[in-house]
């Protein structure tokens, strides 16, 4: 890598899915500037994800406390960035872009003038209706196009860490699985409790899949979601492999790469599974699938009829906020089973 090439900072604070979906951004930047040094700036909880992006050279943890700013600014200035692409356009990220000293600092905002626009040399406003039927990666690409970077439609994947793949393969619960039976990994968690499908429904599906010998079921969730897994197991009549050891984000990516299909909600783990090439069956509530569908082939997305005709939680659901309604509960176990039977 040339020391005289562009030094690029890409800012996206959080969350798992948003950072995973930067894959095409990093890939396009690498194609445009093969000799560039490319650094991702994310909140500290997500820096490990950048290890899975083949086009990324390193990670920079954004400061979340005032005491973190001095060390951050020291590293920021030491990198001598020439280009900054800020996909958040929040006050914290705008100031970071300005203080980087980069000659080119670009951002975009959906439907409004960018915040703290004086911090940037390039500002792109995306029309309000743009995201009605487009994927969030198309939104990302608008910023790249605005500065002359060519976008190409081609597959791209994250790469799990080889040593973590090996270690997970050797875990007793994984090594004991029969080699001739497909593996269905069930990740029943979600950042919003409103988006979680009932434990009884998951149990019905898992039991049927195992009774029909279509797959062996593996259950996994984050530490805060372990109660969801426990509830599913309590309703199941067949045994399932339960990953009790907490997994890091990169270990979860490695586990996803070892299974044949993932059943999950619309969530960060859904995007992580798809990013390593594992097909998903994903359960959606009232979210816009066009914006947040899994990237890649062979995925199945299930959603109840919208607008809602049979509210399961009248007086509780907030109709216009997909983070606060129970629409996902209108997906029947039979519908999920039929989707899984078609692919397992």
Beta strands, then each sheet from edge to edge (+ up, - down):
strand 1: 7-11
strand 2: 37-43
strand 3: 58-62
strand 4: 83-86
strand 5: 104-110
strand 6: 122-126
strand 7: 183-187
strand 8: 216-219
strand 9: 241-242
strand 10: 261-265
strand 11: 280-284
strand 12: 300-303
sheet 1: 3+ 2+ 1+ 4+ 5+ 6+
sheet 2: 9+ 8+ 7+ 10+ 11+ 12+
end
